[in-house]
Amino acid sequence: MRSASHQRFICVVVLFFGFFGFANVALRAQVPDRPKIATKIGGAHTFLDISASPDEKFLVLSTLDRFILVDSAKGVIISEVSPGSSWVRATAVDPRGRYLVSAANSGLKVWSLPALKLMQDLDDGDYQDVEISADGKNFAAVERNGKVTFWSFGSAFVKEKEYLVEGPLSSVAISPDGAKIAAAQGVNDQTVQEGKSPAKVFLWAGNYGRQSWKRDAHNNDVVDIMFVDGGQKLLSASGDVQTTEMRGPSIHLWDVASGELLSDFGSFSKMVSDLASVSGDTDAVYAATRDAKSVGYELQRVNLRNFSIEPVCPALPIRLAKLAVLPSLSKAVAISNWGTGAWMWEGFPACADVSLSGLDKSEKAYDQIFLPEDNILVLSDSENVIGINLANGSRRFSRKSTTNSQILKVRAGPGKSRFTTLEGDFVCLRSATTGEATECINVGGLRPGFSNFAFLDGRRVALAVRDSSGVDQFRTGNIIIYDFVDRAIMASQAVHTDEVTDMIVFDGKMLTASWDGTIKLVDAATLDVVRTYISSDEQIRDLDVASDGKSFVAGWSYEEDGSGVVGRWQVGSATPDWRSGGYESALAVRFADQGKSVIVGGKRLFELSAQTGQEIEGYPGVPNGESVTALDLVGGEHVIAAKTVGGNVYIWSRRPGHTNQLARVSLSTEMQITIASERFDSRVEDLSPLGWLMPDDPLRPLSPEIFMRDYYEPGLLGRLLACHEAEASGKNPKACAEAFQPVRPLAELNRIQPDVRILSVKATSDPGVVRVTVEASGKTDTTQPNGKTSTGVYDVRLFRNGQLVGQWPEPPQDGIASDDVAAWRALSEVANADGKVTREFEVRLSAREQGKKVTFTAYGFNEDRVKSTTATDDSYTVAGDIGVTAKPRAYVVTIGVNEYEKASLRLTYAAADARVISSSLKGIADYEVIPLTLVSDVAHQDDGRQVAAIDQATKANIHAVLDLLAGKGEGERKRLRAALGDVVDRIRKVTPDDVVVLAFSGHGYAHQGRFYILPSDSGTAPIGPGSVDKLISSEELTAWLREVDAGEMVMIIDACHSAGSVPAGFKPGPMGDRGLGQLAYDKGMRILAATQAADVALESGKYGQGLLTFALKEALTRPSGTRALADADGRDGVSMKEWLTYAEQRVPGLYQEIIDGKKSTRDPIVDPTLIEDVTRHAQTPALFDFNINRSDLLRIQY
């Protein structure tokens, strides 16, 4: 409520604490039916093989250390297991999907499917390949040493036969009838590669009883063999050729009965990495090939009828190492060379537009730095520098390398809100706000440049060279000092003989470490080596110096086995205090607790005593296949933020007794996931990396939308860190339980997604209007395990370029919403479970988009408010002959209520607020600004002039203005003209090219989660639950604004509890709610609210208006005579976002000036009854910006 010195009315707010949350760490036990998040693979895996289940529902990808079961349709992980062996080179899936056989360098094993439980450990040995017969009763495997084994399956797997042949074996195949087996030589056979002996192919027939034939097949290793043409022929393919002289035909077709070579396919000689067959296609197989120089990556179709090879994809973006085809899904799965990525090939084998979407969503992250003043974590990968805002978990920026070089290192400074990146031979100074490079300086003109750097002061930087150009001062291991101001190299010294891996400047000294196995203390002025601490074959990875500068720690690896060691030294002594080893790796080290402990990252994350080197704490959860390569302490040292080689950031708690992993942040998908409770935050436009697995249906990943209402938490990371800090500091032991609402029981939730489709988008007689036909239908699925086997479709919504333009059925005009699901169903049903209906929407297009594609999307909900998948149609191009007015219009509707029917509610400056905002926006560039100001005020003197009383800000007038903007309410225009003047005749139905700004200054009221603004005719009764009919509820505002089809909409509410206009707990996403928050999200609106939902909005006699309005006015002033205070980017004018953001950030400071006074006592205008409250919390506006996906086109001229 607005307050003034003569005001007796105090804010009334009724609160119902409707949730009692559980701490994140406890949610797993408290909610037994909760789903498990299933994500894309991620991490830093090296993939070796792919197998598909016979029904093509899931894939098995083998890596160096694990199997990963992946849903074929969605590409998310169903389960994974470490088989206890490395180099799982091949896998085969039983045709009935019962079991999986793995061939690894440590043996042959059988696993149950889909649980991936070990059934039988069959044999030791270095196995290379395995194949199961078509009936699933037998399988064959080959070892590197030339052994072939044949197995049968009954109650257990039994070895039936075993043969030894010459040379290492690489491949095995079983004929369709199960009576024949073929094997081939390979695996880098030295005799083959040296040309001493061709690689051979062997065949056994008669149920494997005798060897029928063997043939010299290829001049190089055989990479794959397969039976074709019903088992009558055998296809073999060879791979890498070592010399031109050895090159020969790489694909051969053999007659199985005689061993006769039928064709070499025209002496086809390109190197083959894999063969793949397509079920149902007996005429051909596919071959992944490349040319002899390993540059042209292709997919070939091997025609078995005319013995020809036809290029299908002559230019693939990756080199295929393995390929598995899923014909029923029209896709394939590919592993790239050296197993560095797994890819889904959509539309296989079509090649017009190859879409290789990564199953492995990792980005290689190189370095990380925490900037505490800005509260951001800055990370670099091979191409980008990424800033994560730890206040809300959002990605503040993502910038590509300015110099097209790898961004290897990131350092804080020089100066505040800046950081610096090392990019080849460039040092780039960057803004911590935007990530943009303000300057990139070329140092020395080197390629590849430098390996590390550290600032000596604000103008000098030390750089470690990693170039062998032959120039003495630029040899690898040299360190140079460069002066930014003079653009000159000041000194150069040979400090190391190999790349420098870390360097830290402190107290005029520099500590350096190198791959050459040394740690050195260097004089920062002369670069002379003062002391050498270690000299060996060890590879030094990371350093950290204690805050007092007296000691340091180092992490390194032994070259022979890669095992990790950590050591601590006093700076003044070359003898270590201690060395602690035997770790899998030690890639990152950091002091903690004022130098009392050391945190170590590698394949594990753990903590050592800085005094003794003994382990005192372990932090579980570093995923297999990943390693921590950089770490920082955030949140007052209560939290560890650790970057892994796989492109993820993991957050761990350091609270004693709570050392659990809190969250994972994916750099590639921008997804945040809490580890214990499965909450997540992500860009809701793309949830493809996510799925859900329920305990009662663990093999069927559910669409990400199904549990979004329950587990989607906007600003998750920031909220999680804030509540964790409050608990760790003792401020609020239940902070996390209060921050996150409990999840409803989900076992009985209807999980079926109804179908919504866009059937067509067609032109009408008006080129600016299209007719969009949407179809909605219920669905039945009898396989659902919880008995909820059907659903109707409800509340269908249509969007144009992400902006709501239609709703079906139309919501009630009175705006009344109900949280009761039964009432919602009654109001929102479109079709029942058996129904299918269509509806046409006429949608106006933006003249600004002429000649461009327009994207329509639509979705609906099931009976339990579970969202359908989103239908998309981007086929329509906006016509070029839409009538364009000279200027689009910007309607600035400002409402200020000083005078109320209830005299005690009178305010002083609300009417002035409305006029100030209207005046501030008169300069919106490139728009015809139409100001509509509705004020209610008493008669008063203004600059010696008598101003009559006025009462325009009534509920009816506000409703009538918004109706006219929506193209309705013509019957009210005459009455409204009499109240507001001729400006009413300028109001027309807004178009997508127009802008609407709605600002209200007056009293606000909150009750049971609903927000109300008070028009002038809000009655004389006490404000409370019984008098809300005369107020304007947020639901009524929602109904009045729903059909206002402006391209951009902004609301400014300067009233008590105005943040309640967007209800507490509102989740900006496609939730299907009916409130103002949901409408704002659906329409891409911005809402600036003066106060948080439980605070008061103040007027100030010192400033002559409400604080929020004063800040908005101040934002456009130019005290320095150059540009406006809010003009952050220096472009032409102030953007709408800049204007609103300035006010949001400025008001708390203005508020404090009122309380403390800059040069005087407290402002006497503040109501004394509110002094205690305002002293306790600053007035903090809330900006709800749902316009983030659109360009910020509005510019305010000043």
C-alpha positions, 0 to 999 in steps of 0.5 A, a space after each residue: 500500500 502506498 504510504 504518506 504522513 497523513 495516511 491512516 490506512 495500513 496495508 492489509 494482507 492475508 497469508 495462507 502458508 500453503 506448503 511445507 517443503 522438504 529439503 532437497 536432500 530428503 525428497 528422494 525418501 519422502 516421495 517414493 513415486 517420484 520420477 527420475 530425470 533421464 538426460 542426454 548422455 553428456 560427459 566425456 565418453 569414448 564410444 566403441 560400439 553400438 547395438 540396437 534392440 530387435 524392436 529398435 526401442 533402445 540402443 546400447 552404447 559401449 564406452 571405455 568403462 560402461 554400457 549406456 542404455 539409450 531410448 532410440 526415439 528420445 535419445 535419453 539414458 534409460 540406465 547405465 552400468 560399469 561392467 568392471 572392465 575397460 575397452 568394451 569393443 563390441 556388444 550384441 543384443 539377443 533378437 528377443 531383447 532378453 540379454 546382451 553379450 559384451 566383448 572386452 579386453 578383459 573377457 566375455 560377459 552376458 547381461 540381462 536386458 533391460 536391467 543390465 544386470 550381470 548374468 554370467 561371466 563367461 571367459 577371460 581373454 582379449 575379445 574383439 567382436 561378438 555376434 548372436 544368431 538370428 534365433 538367439 540360441 547361439 553366439 560366436 566371439 573372436 579373440 585377438 590371439 586368434 581364438 574363435 569360440 562358439 556358445 549355446 544358450 539353454 539354462 546357462 551359456 555353454 561353450 560348444 566349440 573353440 578353434 585357433 587360427 593364425 593371426 589376430 581376429 577382428 570380426 565375426 558373423 553368423 549366418 541367418 540359419 545359424 549354421 555357419 560362422 565367418 571370422 576375419 583378421 585385423 586389429 593392427 596385425 603387423 604382418 598384414 600392415 607390413 605387406 607380408 601377408 594379406 588379411 584372411 577371411 575364414 568360414 566354418 559350416 555344418 553347425 561350426 563343425 569344420 572349417 570350410 575355407 579360408 581366403 586371402 582377402 585384403 591388403 589391410 585389416 578387415 574391419 567388418 564382415 557380414 552375411 548377405 543375400 539370405 546367408 548365401 554370400 559374405 561381405 568383407 571390408 577393410 580399413 586404413 591403408 598404410 601405403 599407396 602400394 598396399 592399397 587394394 579393393 576394400 570391399 569384397 563379396 564372397 560365395 559362401 558355398 565355394 569361397 569364390 570371390 564374386 566381386 571387388 565392386 570395381 576395385 573400390 578402394 576407399 577405406 571402410 570403417 563399418 558396414 550396416 544392413 537395413 532390415 527388409 532391404 536385401 539388395 544393399 548394405 551401407 558402408 561408412 568410408 573415407 578417402 586415403 587422406 582421411 578427409 572425405 567422409 562419405 556414406 556409400 550404398 553397396 548394391 549386391 545385385 549389380 555389384 556397384 557402389 553408389 555414394 549416398 552422402 558424398 560429404 559427411 560432417 564427421 568421420 563415421 566409425 560405427 553405424 547402427 540403422 533403425 529403419 522403423 524410426 528412419 534414423 541411424 546412430 553413428 559414432 565418430 572417429 576415435 569414439 569422441 561423439 555419438 550422433 543421431 542421424 535423422 531421416 537416414 539415409 536421406 542426405 539432402 540435409 544431414 541432421 546429426 544431433 548429438 546424443 553426447 551433448 558434451 562441450 569440452 570445458 578448458 578453464 573456470 574462474 569465479 568472480 565474487 563481486 559479480 557473482 558469476 562463474 566464467 568458463 571457457 571451452 574450445 570456442 566460447 566463453 560462458 558466464 553463469 549467473 549464480 544469483 539465478 542460475 541463468 546463462 548471463 552470456 555466451 560469446 565466441 572467441 573474437 580471434 577464432 582461437 581456442 579460449 584456453 585460460 580465463 583470469 579475473 581483471 584487470 579491474 572490477 567487473 572484467 575478466 581476461 581470456 587467452 586466445 592463441 596469441 591474443 589477450 582479450 579484455 572482456 566485460 563481466 556483464 556482457 562477456 563482450 571483448 572490449 579489446 583484444 591485443 596481439 602479443 608477439 604474433 605467435 601461432 599457436 601462441 601462449 599456454 598460460 598467463 597472469 596479471 602482474 598489475 593493471 598494465 603488465 601481464 606475464 605470458 607463458 609461450 607454447 611455440 617452437 618458432 625458433 625465436 629465442 624469446 618465443 620458445 616453449 616454456 619461456 615467460 615474457 612480460 608484456 606492457 598493455 599501455 606501451 604495447 611492448 615486451 618488457 622482459 623474456 626469460 627461459 623458465 621452463 623447457 615445456 608448456 607452463 600449466 599454471 602460474 600465480 602472482 603474489 607478493 611480487 613473486 610468481 609461482 609457475 608449474 610445467 609439463 617439464 615436471 618442475 615448480 619454480 618461484 620466479 621474481 616477477 620483475 626480472 623473471 629470474 628463478 629464485 627457487 625450484 621445488 620439484 624436478 622429476 618426470 611428474 606432470 604438474 597440473 595445478 597450483 594454489 597459494 594460501 591467502 597469507 602467501 606463505 605456503 602453496 599446494 600442487 597437484 600432479 600426475 606420474 607419467 608412467 601410470 597417471 596416478 595423482 599426487 598432492 603436495 604442500 610446500 612453504 614458499 621459503 623452502 624447497 622441501 615439501 611439508 608433505 606429499 600424499 599420493 595414490 589417487 586416480 588423478 589430481 587435476 585441480 587443487 584449492 585451499 579452503 578455510 583460510 588455508 586449513 584444508 585443501 580440496 582436490 579434484 580429479 576422477 574424485 573430489 575430496 578434501 585433505 588436511 593442509 597440516 597433514 595431507 590426510 584425507 578428511 572428507 570425500 564428496 561423492 558423485 563425480 560421474 564415471 567418464 568425467 574428471 574435475 579439471 577446475 574448481 572454485 569456492 562460492 557461497 562463502 566457501 560453503 559450496 564447491 563449483 567444479 568444472 568437469 572435462 565433459 562440459 558440466 559444472 557440478 555443485 557440492 555442499 561443504 556443510 559438515 554432515 551434508 557433503 552431497 552433490 547439489 546440482 549439475 549445470 550443463 554448458 551445452 543445454 543450459 539445463 540445471 538439475 538438482 541431484 537429490 530431488 530431480 528439480 530442473 531449470 532449463 530453456 523451456 523452448 527446448 526440453 529435448 535433452 530431458 525425459 522422465 522415468 517412473 518406477 512403475 515403468 522404468 523403460 519408457 522415457 516420458 516426455 519432458 512436459 509431463 512433470 514440468 508443472 511439478 519439477 520445473 524450478 525457474 532460477 533453480 541454481 540461484 535459489 538453491 545456493 541462496 537457501 543453502 547459504 542461509 542454512 549453512 550460516 545458521 540464518 534459517 535452518 529450514 531455508 531450502 524446505 521453505 524455498 521449494 514446494 513439495 511435489 504432489 503425489 505422481 503415481 496416479 497422475 495421468 501421463 497420457 499426452 493428448 494430440 494437438 496438430 496444426 493442420 494448415 495455415 492459409 491466406 485470407 482475402 486480407 494479406 495481413 490475416 491468416 487462417 490457422 486450423 488446429 486439430 485436438 484429440 483425446 487419446 487412449 493408451 491401455 499400456 499405462 501401468 497406473 490405470 489412467 489409460 485415457 484422457 480428453 484434451 483441454 485448454 488448447 493455445 495457439 501462438 504466433 512466433 511465441 506469442 499467444 494469439 488464440 485459446 480454445 475454449 475461450 476463458 470466462 470474461 469475468 476472469 474468475 479462475 479456480 485452482 480446483 482441477 474439476 472446475 478447470 476441467 469443466 471450463 477447459 475441455 475441448 474434446 473427450 478421450 474419444 473425440 477429435 475436433 478442429 477449430 479455425 483461428 484468424 490471426 493477424 500478422 506483423 507488417 514488419 515481418 513481410 517476406 519472413 517465415 512466421 512460426 505457429 505453435 500450439 499445445 493443449 493439456 490432459 485432464 491432470 494439466 499435463 502438457 501435450 507435445 508442441 505442434 509446429 508449423 513454419 511453412 507460411 511466409 508473410 505476404 509482401 503487400 500488407 498495408 503498412 501505416 506510416 508509423 506503428 502506434 505505441 499506446 501509453 496508458 497511465 493511471 494515477 489514483 490520488 483520490 478514492 471514495 474512501 478518504 483515508 486512502 488519499 494519496 499525494 503523488 500517484 496522479 503525478 506519477 501517471 503524468 511523469 511516465 506518460 511524459 517519459 515515453 513520449 519519445 519512443 522512436 519510430 512509433 506514433 505515441 498515443 498517450 491516454 492518462 486516467 487520473 483521479 485527484 482532488 481540486 488543488 493548486 498547481 504552480 499557482 493555478 487552480 486545478 479542478 477535481 477529476 475522476 477518470 481512473 474508475 474501474 469502468 473507464 479502465 476496462 473500456 480503454 482496454 476493450 477498445 485496444 482489443 477491438 471491442 467495446 465500441 458502445 463505450 467510446 462515446 462515454 469514454 470520449 466525454 471522460 477522457 477527451 478526443 484522444 479516445 478517437 485515436 484508439 483502434 484495435 492494436 496490431 502485432 506492430 503496435 506497443 502497449 504500455 500500461 502503468 498504474 500508480 495507486 493502492 494495491 491489495 493482496 488476499 489469498 494469493 490474488 492481487 488487486 489494484 484499487 480504482 478510484 471507485 473502490 467503495 467506502 467499505 474497509 478493504 478486505 475479502 468482502 469488498 473485492 468486487 469493486 477492485 480490479 483483480 489480476 484475473 480481471 486484468 488478465 481477461 481484459 488484456 488477453 485479446 490485446 494483440 500487441 507486438 510488445 506489452 509492458 506493465 508498470 505497477 507502483 502499488 503495495 504488494 504489486 509483485 503479487 500480480 505475478 503470484 508467488 511460486 509462478 513458474 514461467 513456462 507452458 503451464 496452462 494457468 489462467 492468471 496474469 503471470 501466465 498471460 504475461 509469459 504467453 504474450 512475452 510481456 514485461 511487468 515491473 512491480 514496485 514492491 515484493 508481494 509482502 512489502 509497501 510502496 512508498 511516496 516521498 515528499 523529497 522526490 515528489 512522487 513514488 520511488 519507482 516513478 522517480 527512478 524511471 524518470 531519473 533513468 532518462 536524465 543525463 547528468 554528465 551531459 553525454 548519455 542517459 543513466 539507463 543507456 547501458 549499451 550506448 546505442 541510439 536511445 534507451 531500450 525498454 529493458 534498460 529503462 525498466 532494469 535501471 529502475 529495478 536496481 535503483 529503487 533500493 538505493 533511493 529507499 535507503 536515502 529516505 531511511 538514512 538521509 544523505 545529509 539529514 534525518 529521516 524524510 518526515 513524509 514516511 509514516 512513523 508506523 512504517 519506520 520499523 518495517 522500512 528499516 528492516 527491508 529495502 523496497 525492492 522492485 521486481 521485474 518479470 521479463 518474459 520478453 527474453 526471446 524477442 529483440 528489444 526493438 523499443 528505444 526511448 529517445 531522451 
